[in-house]
Amino acid sequence: MPAAAPPCDLCRLPRVAGDFPLTSGGHTYRFCCPGCRQVFSMLAALEGAADPEAFRTTDLYRRCREMGVIPGDPAE
């Protein structure tokens, strides 16, 4: 059985729908959907650096989670 793909670099959900990569700061990040890739791009522009760990502490990330833009679990 093939190994499961690493989770989305933004929401950490499984990348079952495909692979939506984005290279930023010399690193390639992989996302579960185009929406996570776009939110990541917006957060990177806002924060001035691509660091998914730091994004999770921002008000914008929290608000995106509250509005359902970034899902919190596979059921969402």
C-alpha positions as CSV (number, residue, x, y, z in Angstrom):
1,M,0.0,0.0,0.0
2,P,1.4,3.4,-0.9
3,A,2.3,5.8,2.0
4,A,-0.3,8.5,2.7
5,A,0.6,12.0,1.4
6,P,1.7,14.4,4.1
7,P,-1.2,16.7,5.3
8,C,-2.0,20.1,3.9
9,D,0.6,22.7,5.0
10,L,-2.1,25.1,6.0
11,C,-5.1,23.3,7.5
12,R,-3.3,20.0,8.2
13,L,-6.1,17.9,6.7
14,P,-5.2,15.0,4.4
15,R,-4.5,15.9,0.8
16,V,-7.0,13.5,-0.7
17,A,-8.4,15.8,-3.4
18,G,-5.0,16.3,-5.1
19,D,-1.8,18.2,-4.8
20,F,-1.8,22.0,-5.0
21,P,1.8,23.1,-4.6
22,L,3.2,26.6,-4.1
23,T,6.9,27.5,-3.8
24,S,7.7,30.3,-1.5
25,G,11.0,31.3,0.1
26,G,12.8,28.4,-1.6
27,H,10.4,25.8,0.0
28,T,7.6,24.0,-1.8
29,Y,4.4,23.8,0.3
30,R,1.6,21.4,-0.6
31,F,-2.1,22.1,0.0
32,C,-5.3,20.0,0.0
33,C,-7.2,22.5,-2.2
34,P,-6.8,25.8,-4.2
35,G,-8.5,27.6,-1.3
36,C,-5.8,26.7,1.2
37,R,-3.1,27.6,-1.3
38,Q,-4.7,31.0,-1.8
39,V,-5.2,31.7,2.0
40,F,-1.5,30.7,2.5
41,S,-0.5,33.2,-0.2
42,M,-2.5,35.9,1.5
43,L,-1.1,35.1,4.9
44,A,2.5,35.1,3.5
45,A,1.9,38.5,1.9
46,L,0.5,39.8,5.2
47,E,3.1,38.4,7.5
48,G,6.0,39.0,5.1
49,A,7.3,35.3,5.3
50,A,6.0,31.9,4.5
51,D,5.8,30.1,7.8
52,P,2.7,28.0,8.3
53,E,3.4,27.4,12.0
54,A,3.4,31.2,12.6
55,F,0.2,31.7,10.5
56,R,-1.8,29.5,12.9
57,T,-1.4,32.2,15.6
58,T,-2.6,35.1,13.5
59,D,-6.0,36.8,13.8
60,L,-6.6,36.3,10.1
61,Y,-6.0,32.5,10.3
62,R,-8.4,32.3,13.4
63,R,-11.1,34.2,11.5
64,C,-10.7,32.0,8.4
65,R,-11.2,29.0,10.7
66,E,-14.3,30.5,12.3
67,M,-15.8,31.3,8.9
68,G,-15.1,27.8,7.6
69,V,-12.6,29.1,4.9
70,I,-10.0,26.8,6.5
71,P,-11.7,23.6,7.7
72,G,-10.9,22.2,11.1
73,D,-11.6,18.5,10.3
74,P,-12.4,16.3,7.3
75,A,-16.2,16.6,7.9
76,E,-16.1,20.3,7.2
